[in-house]
C-alpha cells in the first residue's frame, strides 16, 4: 500500500549516508571557507575519520573524494547555547519536557543528560539550519532566551521536605550534544551549573536580591564544609546541611572553581553584583542574558567573563531590561568580552534562528567575523571545547556545512551538513509532511494515501 511505501520512504530519507563516508578521505574544494577565525577564498577542507585533516588553499590530496563547493560558502557547524534541543519536545506538554525539575532533594544535582532524546523531531530542523552541536541547559523561572519555566507559581526559600532547601537556588547541570542522526547524541555531561539571579533569583530566595546573594554564599560555605568533612557527614558527625548529599557533591566543582556557573542575569546593577560575588567566592561564571551588559562592558571584560546573549533583545519588557538595545553585542565585543549568540525561544524549535540573530547583530555594529565566531568557535571555547568543534582547523571534529550563500542571510540554505564527517539527511518531519500533503494528500484515484494501492 502507498502508506507503507511512504513510511519506508521516510525511513530511507532519514537514514544517514553510509558511515564509510566519515572514514574515507574527502576534500571540499573551491568554496569561500569561513573557518570561525578567518576567511579563505577558494579554499580546500580535507576530512577523514570524522576529523578535519587540513584547511587551506592547496589542491585536494590524491585519492580524495571531491565535493565541489564553487560558488558556495563552507562554514563550521553552528553551536547553539542555552538550548533545550533534545530535552524538550513541546514545552507546554509536561511529559515531553525534561529540562526542569522541582524536587527539593535534587536541584544542583539535576543532570539534563539523562533526559536527552536522540529521536526528537526538533533535532533535524535545527540541523537543517546549520546547527551541529548544542549546549543543553536546564530551565528555571526567569531563564534567558526563552529557555525558562513559567508555571505561574511563586516559590520562596525555606526548609522543605526532609529539612532540605526548597526551592533550590540551582536549576541543574548542562550537557553538550551533537546533532548527528543516531541513538546517542551526548558529547559531554555536567559541563556547567545553572542558576537564576536578578529578579528570578530573588524570588527563589525570598523576594530580595540581597537574600539570594547571602543564601548563595552560605550554600557555598556548606559545600566546602561538606567537601572537607565527608567522613564526618557519613557518620552523622556533621551539623545538618540545607542541601541533600547529591546536591552538595554536585556543587563541589562550582565551589572550587573548576565548573562554570551559568548565571541568568539581565540588569546592569545585578551584573556588577554577580561579578563581585564571583571575585569574592572564586567562582567561574558565564553571564546569560545580560541585556544591559553594554552599560558595564568594561567590567565584564576585566573580569574575563563570557556572555551568552540574544542581540535582538531590545525592549524594556520589565525593570531589569530598561536599557536593553540592539547594539549590546557590538558594545560587549568591542570592550573585549567573548560573546556567544543564542537562538530564540529556548533554542529548541527556533534554534536555527541563531544565524538570523547574528545577522541582526552585524546590522547593529558587530563585525561580520565576530558574528560568525559568536555562533561557532566562541561557544566551544566558553565551554572548554576549544579546538574540538566549532571551527574548521586540523584536528577538530569535521562538523561542516556547505551553504548556498552567506549563512547570515535568511535566504541562504544549507545544501550539505556533515557532523563528525558523516553526511546528514537533508530532511525533517516537517519536510516529509510537506511532501506528503503538498497536493492535498489525495492520490490520482481521488483517495487519501492510506487507501491507495
Phi and psi in degrees as a GROMACS rama.xvg file:
@    title "Ramachandran Plot"
@    xaxis  label "Phi"
@    yaxis  label "Psi"
@TYPE xy
-65.8834  -33.0994  UNK-2
-63.4352  -43.0609  UNK-3
-62.9564  -39.6487  UNK-4
-63.6786  -39.7068  UNK-5
-62.5344  -45.5925  UNK-6
-61.9827  -45.8266  UNK-7
-64.5427  -37.7937  UNK-8
-65.3503  -39.4289  UNK-9
-63.872  -41.6221  UNK-10
-62.7419  -40.3063  UNK-11
-66.1318  -39.7018  UNK-12
-65.5776  -30.2397  UNK-13
-91.3325  0.670529  UNK-14
-76.3008  139.884  UNK-15
-71.6007  146.969  UNK-16
-56.5148  156.883  UNK-17
-45.0279  131.204  UNK-18
-56.1979  -23.9603  UNK-19
-62.2806  -24.0142  UNK-20
-64.0416  -28.8556  UNK-21
-74.5803  -19.014  UNK-22
-94.5615  -29.2494  UNK-23
-77.598  159.28  UNK-24
-73.1162  122.219  UNK-25
-129.971  137.5  UNK-26
-125.107  124.071  UNK-27
-97.8772  116.021  UNK-28
-120.908  153.194  UNK-29
83.4781  -3.78246  UNK-30
-89.2227  169.124  UNK-31
-85.0241  111.584  UNK-32
-97.2603  120.784  UNK-33
-99.1579  109.166  UNK-34
-80.0711  -16.2242  UNK-35
107.347  -25.4106  UNK-36
-127.053  -9.15271  UNK-37
-159.191  176.106  UNK-38
-125.614  133.073  UNK-39
-122.868  118.31  UNK-40
-80.9549  141.723  UNK-41
51.5912  50.2835  UNK-42
-90.0657  167.151  UNK-43
-128.373  123.869  UNK-44
-113.813  120.59  UNK-45
-107.377  130.759  UNK-46
-122.245  145.902  UNK-47
-164.487  143.85  UNK-48
53.8977  36.2708  UNK-49
79.0783  3.3907  UNK-50
-125.48  161.684  UNK-51
-84.8936  126.689  UNK-52
-85.2366  -44.7357  UNK-53
-160.952  157.362  UNK-54
-137.846  126.276  UNK-55
-178.25  -154.542  UNK-56
-114.221  4.5563  UNK-57
-74.3789  172.808  UNK-58
-72.1805  160.372  UNK-59
-66.5702  142.391  UNK-60
-65.8075  152.383  UNK-61
-60.2833  134.856  UNK-62
86.9917  -3.18467  UNK-63
-77.2919  145.612  UNK-64
-74.0194  126.946  UNK-65
-97.4415  132.03  UNK-66
-116.411  115.016  UNK-67
-80.4237  115.995  UNK-68
-115.017  23.884  UNK-69
-60.0666  132.758  UNK-70
80.3244  2.19011  UNK-71
-111.71  172.686  UNK-72
-115.492  130.287  UNK-73
-109.351  124.453  UNK-74
-138.944  161.275  UNK-75
-67.3118  154.714  UNK-76
-63.4267  144.348  UNK-77
-75.4034  153.321  UNK-78
-117.323  111.777  UNK-79
-81.1946  132.387  UNK-80
-113.066  160.934  UNK-81
48.8528  49.1106  UNK-82
-109.772  158.058  UNK-83
-113.618  14.0343  UNK-84
-57.5574  128.691  UNK-85
82.6195  -8.83641  UNK-86
-111.078  -10.5471  UNK-87
-149.642  133.117  UNK-88
-96.4377  -55.8122  UNK-89
-133.028  111.835  UNK-90
-59.9606  -29.9355  UNK-91
-82.4729  -7.88743  UNK-92
-101.325  102.69  UNK-93
-55.0156  -39.8561  UNK-94
-67.2602  -17.1577  UNK-95
-103.192  6.33602  UNK-96
-117.049  108.521  UNK-97
-108.341  28.9043  UNK-98
-97.4413  -13.6726  UNK-99
-128.709  155.682  UNK-100
-145.156  140.871  UNK-101
-120.899  6.91477  UNK-102
-71.7203  129.617  UNK-103
-75.8838  -14.8168  UNK-104
-86.6924  -12.6871  UNK-105
-131.847  103.284  UNK-106
-126.146  -74.6676  UNK-107
-61.719  -30.2305  UNK-108
-79.7498  -8.78451  UNK-109
-60.6692  122.771  UNK-110
-116.7  108.08  UNK-111
-66.2127  -17.581  UNK-112
-63.3876  -24.954  UNK-113
-77.7466  -11.6124  UNK-114
-106  9.35998  UNK-115
-70.0622  141.103  UNK-116
-119.318  103.877  UNK-117
-64.1962  -19.4033  UNK-118
-97.5194  11.9811  UNK-119
-57.8287  135.953  UNK-120
-73.5869  -7.85369  UNK-121
-78.5275  -23.1215  UNK-122
-67.8504  -48.6241  UNK-123
-61.2505  -33.828  UNK-124
-63.234  -46.5633  UNK-125
-64.2921  -40.0515  UNK-126
-62.773  -38.9944  UNK-127
-64.6954  -19.6873  UNK-128
-92.6417  13.5195  UNK-129
89.366  4.46085  UNK-130
-85.1224  124.052  UNK-131
-119.111  -15.1487  UNK-132
-140.528  159.239  UNK-133
-151.543  146.987  UNK-134
-99.2338  107.074  UNK-135
-89.9982  121.846  UNK-136
-117.022  142.867  UNK-137
-65.4724  150.872  UNK-138
-99.2802  159.762  UNK-139
-156.017  165.588  UNK-140
-61.3372  126.998  UNK-141
86.2432  11.6251  UNK-142
-63.0856  155.526  UNK-143
-80.3035  157.277  UNK-144
65.375  15.7129  UNK-145
88.1594  -10.1721  UNK-146
-82.9533  72.4479  UNK-147
-143.934  163.532  UNK-148
-99.6632  131.937  UNK-149
-132.109  80.0044  UNK-150
-98.2885  3.30973  UNK-151
80.2191  -3.45038  UNK-152
-88.6363  147.512  UNK-153
-108.601  110.617  UNK-154
-104.03  139.784  UNK-155
-128.973  152.437  UNK-156
-66.6762  150.721  UNK-157
170.281  -178.627  UNK-158
-87.1809  118.733  UNK-159
-96.9864  -155.522  UNK-160
-56.3667  134.894  UNK-161
77.3201  2.59528  UNK-162
81.6416  4.47024  UNK-163
-82.493  154.147  UNK-164
-58.2092  129.856  UNK-165
-147.549  136.593  UNK-166
-71.3619  164.665  UNK-167
-76.1883  153.546  UNK-168
-74.9198  -16.9399  UNK-169
-112.873  140.394  UNK-170
-86.5055  -23.1653  UNK-171
132.572  -165.42  UNK-172
-114.124  137.834  UNK-173
-85.4147  163.403  UNK-174
-138.358  156.189  UNK-175
-103.8  133.897  UNK-176
-127.256  158.788  UNK-177
-108.496  161.688  UNK-178
-108.117  18.0914  UNK-179
-68.8176  144.849  UNK-180
-67.7073  138.438  UNK-181
159.642  -172.716  UNK-182
-104.718  9.86312  UNK-183
-147.39  106.752  UNK-184
-102.923  -4.33699  UNK-185
-72.1566  128.362  UNK-186
-99.2643  -48.7562  UNK-187
-157.2  130.134  UNK-188
-93.3892  161.804  UNK-189
53.2903  55.1161  UNK-190
-93.0569  -15.6026  UNK-191
-164.961  154.161  UNK-192
-98.5175  152.872  UNK-193
-124.788  135.97  UNK-194
-150.229  140.953  UNK-195
-86.6142  139.637  UNK-196
-124.428  -166.387  UNK-197
64.6499  -144.13  UNK-198
-61.5907  -42.9826  UNK-199
-65.0657  -44.3695  UNK-200
-64.7931  -38.018  UNK-201
-62.4491  -39.5586  UNK-202
-61.5607  -39.6303  UNK-203
-66.7723  -38.7136  UNK-204
-83.7776  -6.4703  UNK-205
131.928  -3.95832  UNK-206
118.777  -11.6375  UNK-207
-129.729  143.378  UNK-208
-59.9246  -42.2725  UNK-209
-58.9779  -32.6462  UNK-210
-65.9872  -40.4507  UNK-211
-65.6123  -44.7027  UNK-212
-61.4535  -41.3305  UNK-213
-64.2166  -43.8724  UNK-214
-65.8712  -37.8472  UNK-215
-62.782  -45.8316  UNK-216
-64.2567  -39.7492  UNK-217
-65.9593  -37.95  UNK-218
-62.0128  -45.9488  UNK-219
-62.8739  -36.5392  UNK-220
-62.5557  -40.8947  UNK-221
-66.0407  -40.1739  UNK-222
-61.7292  -44.0198  UNK-223
-67.5189  -36.8935  UNK-224
-62.2958  -45.6311  UNK-225
-61.3582  -44.2642  UNK-226
-61.4  -33.8728  UNK-227
-81.7223  -19.8524  UNK-228
-133.193  43.9783  UNK-229
-65.4873  -34.1884  UNK-230
-67.1711  -40.2263  UNK-231
-64.4966  -38.4897  UNK-232
-61.4697  -42.5542  UNK-233
-63.8372  -31.9265  UNK-234
-99.5611  18.376  UNK-235
60.9431  33.5189  UNK-236
-102.118  16.2711  UNK-237
-123.231  149.476  UNK-238
-60.0171  160.167  UNK-239
-62.2256  138.502  UNK-240
-114.964  155.757  UNK-241
-83.3747  -7.03749  UNK-242
-118.339  155.806  UNK-243
-70.3827  165.086  UNK-244
-59.4372  -40.7202  UNK-245
-59.5413  -43.6447  UNK-246
-68.2308  -40.0844  UNK-247
-60.9659  -44.9982  UNK-248
-65.1565  -39.5162  UNK-249
-64.8069  -28.2685  UNK-250
-90.1181  -7.04742  UNK-251
-57.1253  -47.9465  UNK-252
-65.903  -24.9179  UNK-253
-70.4355  -45.436  UNK-254
-65.1326  -32.1372  UNK-255
-93.8759  5.08763  UNK-256
81.5584  14.1162  UNK-257
-96.4383  -21.2885  UNK-258
-111.197  126.297  UNK-259
-70.4116  150.103  UNK-260
-108.329  115.834  UNK-261
-80.0757  113.796  UNK-262
-106.296  114.088  UNK-263
-77.4135  117.777  UNK-264
-153.839  145.006  UNK-265
-123.841  -46.6204  UNK-266
-76.7501  141.995  UNK-267
-58.5519  -41.5862  UNK-268
-62.4642  -38.2683  UNK-269
-69.3651  -36.9834  UNK-270
-59.7187  -44.578  UNK-271
-58.4766  -42.8593  UNK-272
-70.2241  -34.9714  UNK-273
-65.2275  -41.2677  UNK-274
-63.1108  -40.0835  UNK-275
-63.149  -45.3509  UNK-276
-60.4686  -44.6316  UNK-277
-61.2442  -40.0277  UNK-278
-67.0538  -44.3818  UNK-279
-68.5815  -35.9736  UNK-280
-99.2179  -5.03891  UNK-281
67.9566  33.6832  UNK-282
-98.9079  139.832  UNK-283
-90.7742  118.508  UNK-284
-118.305  153.546  UNK-285
-124.292  123.884  UNK-286
-82.1694  134.557  UNK-287
-120.616  120.397  UNK-288
105.263  -85.0686  UNK-289
46.3991  45.8489  UNK-290
-60.4575  -29.2469  UNK-291
-99.7965  19.4036  UNK-292
-60.203  -30.3481  UNK-293
-61.1169  -25.4515  UNK-294
-70.2443  -26.1355  UNK-295
-126.711  33.4206  UNK-296
-58.7301  -41.0569  UNK-297
-62.5947  -38.326  UNK-298
-69.3226  -38.7403  UNK-299
-64.0589  -44.0278  UNK-300
-64.419  -42.7456  UNK-301
-61.6365  -33.5468  UNK-302
-82.0218  -3.89893  UNK-303
57.0424  44.2981  UNK-304
-106.951  124.52  UNK-305
-78.7224  164.721  UNK-306
-133.186  132.642  UNK-307
-101.609  123.946  UNK-308
-145.879  160.863  UNK-309
-110.031  108.956  UNK-310
-69.8701  -8.23711  UNK-311
-90.6002  -1.7616  UNK-312
-72.4525  106.295  UNK-313
-140.431  14.8935  UNK-314
-111.969  136.357  UNK-315
-77.0222  69.6181  UNK-316
-69.6779  -16.4042  UNK-317
-156.393  -177.966  UNK-318
-72.6697  -10.3962  UNK-319
-83.4147  -15.265  UNK-320
-124.71  31.6235  UNK-321
-60.4806  -31.4882  UNK-322
-106.646  20.1077  UNK-323
-66.7625  142.499  UNK-324
-155.28  156.634  UNK-325
-68.0657  -17.7982  UNK-326
-87.4742  6.54421  UNK-327
-56.6717  -48.4735  UNK-328
-60.9018  -44.5947  UNK-329
-63.7897  -42.0167  UNK-330
-66.0602  -42.0276  UNK-331
-65.0714  -45.4247  UNK-332
-64.5119  -39.2401  UNK-333
-64.5278  -29.4937  UNK-334
-79.6714  -9.533  UNK-335
102.08  12.345  UNK-336
-82.2575  135.584  UNK-337
-80.6114  121.279  UNK-338
-117.561  151.352  UNK-339
-128.293  132.999  UNK-340
-96.2387  132.941  UNK-341
-95.3655  166.783  UNK-342
-85.0972  -162.858  UNK-343
-111.906  153.972  UNK-344
49.3138  54.6797  UNK-345
82.0323  5.56732  UNK-346
50.2802  47.7084  UNK-347
-114.695  -86.869  UNK-348
-68.2062  -23.8054  UNK-349
-117.532  29.2207  UNK-350
-62.708  -35.0209  UNK-351
-63.8724  -15.8973  UNK-352
-78.1546  1.87207  UNK-353
-60.0727  -32.7591  UNK-354
-70.9993  -32.7743  UNK-355
-67.7705  -40.5005  UNK-356
-63.4014  -38.7767  UNK-357
-63.8442  -39.6515  UNK-358
-64.2792  -39.163  UNK-359
-63.5918  -37.3905  UNK-360
-63.8416  -37.2557  UNK-361
-62.7825  -40.0502  UNK-362
-69.7559  -10.692  UNK-363
-119.746  33.3589  UNK-364
108.02  -14.9638  UNK-365
-75.3619  136.704  UNK-366
-67.4836  153.177  UNK-367
-59.8312  -45.6018  UNK-368
-61.0474  -39.6904  UNK-369
-67.201  -34.6286  UNK-370
-66.9301  -42.9824  UNK-371
-62.4672  -43.8103  UNK-372
-61.3884  -34.3057  UNK-373
-70.9402  -12.981  UNK-374
-118.675  7.46035  UNK-375
-132.763  -85.0043  UNK-376
-71.3562  -37.1784  UNK-377
-61.776  -48.5167  UNK-378
-57.22  -40.0147  UNK-379
-62.6873  -44.2522  UNK-380
-67.3914  -40.2537  UNK-381
-58.2091  -36.4021  UNK-382
-102.663  26.9254  UNK-383
72.6708  20.786  UNK-384
-117.12  22.8347  UNK-385
-58.0843  133.417  UNK-386
84.8513  -11.2775  UNK-387
-95.071  -32.2187  UNK-388
-160.118  174.712  UNK-389
88.199  0.440457  UNK-390
-153.739  156.733  UNK-391
-96.0718  99.199  UNK-392
-153.427  155.369  UNK-393
-57.3952  131.565  UNK-394
96.2639  -20.2715  UNK-395
-76.1872  158.358  UNK-396
-58.3956  140.703  UNK-397
-80.9132  66.4283  UNK-398
-94.6743  101.821  UNK-399
-132.109  137.505  UNK-400
-124.921  131.531  UNK-401
-101.291  119.217  UNK-402
-104.645  150.469  UNK-403
-69.5517  -23.631  UNK-404
-163.29  -156.937  UNK-405
-57.52  119.948  UNK-406
-65.2225  -15.0103  UNK-407
-88.7851  -3.44973  UNK-408
-90.8311  127.001  UNK-409
-56.551  -31.3122  UNK-410
-80.0782  -12.7607  UNK-411
-69.9104  145.517  UNK-412
-126.375  145.427  UNK-413
-73.3377  122.355  UNK-414
-97.99  -21.4042  UNK-415
-154.752  139.649  UNK-416
-129.811  128.549  UNK-417
-119.268  131.541  UNK-418
-122.308  119.103  UNK-419
58.9943  32.7997  UNK-420
82.3629  -8.45679  UNK-421
-94.1243  128.068  UNK-422
-65.6731  133.146  UNK-423
-101.049  151.296  UNK-424
-65.4204  136.584  UNK-425
-94.8399  57.1362  UNK-426
-148.074  168.204  UNK-427
-154.26  169.924  UNK-428
-59.3507  -39.1838  UNK-429
-63.3414  -42.6406  UNK-430
-68.1325  -37.2406  UNK-431
-65.5491  -39.2712  UNK-432
-67.1267  -38.2111  UNK-433
-59.3834  -45.2615  UNK-434
-65.5818  -36.592  UNK-435
-68.8588  -39.6134  UNK-436
-110.015  10.7025  UNK-437
-64.682  -21.311  UNK-438
-105.264  18.0691  UNK-439
90.3467  4.86404  UNK-440
71.922  19.3421  UNK-441
-112.703  133.85  UNK-442
-83.6018  175.002  UNK-443
-60.5583  -28.6142  UNK-444
-83.2388  5.02043  UNK-445
84.1895  3.44859  UNK-446
-104.852  151.664  UNK-447
-61.8911  160.915  UNK-448
-54.6134  -36.039  UNK-449
-63.1751  -20.1211  UNK-450
-107.875  2.9445  UNK-451
-79.1188  160.083  UNK-452
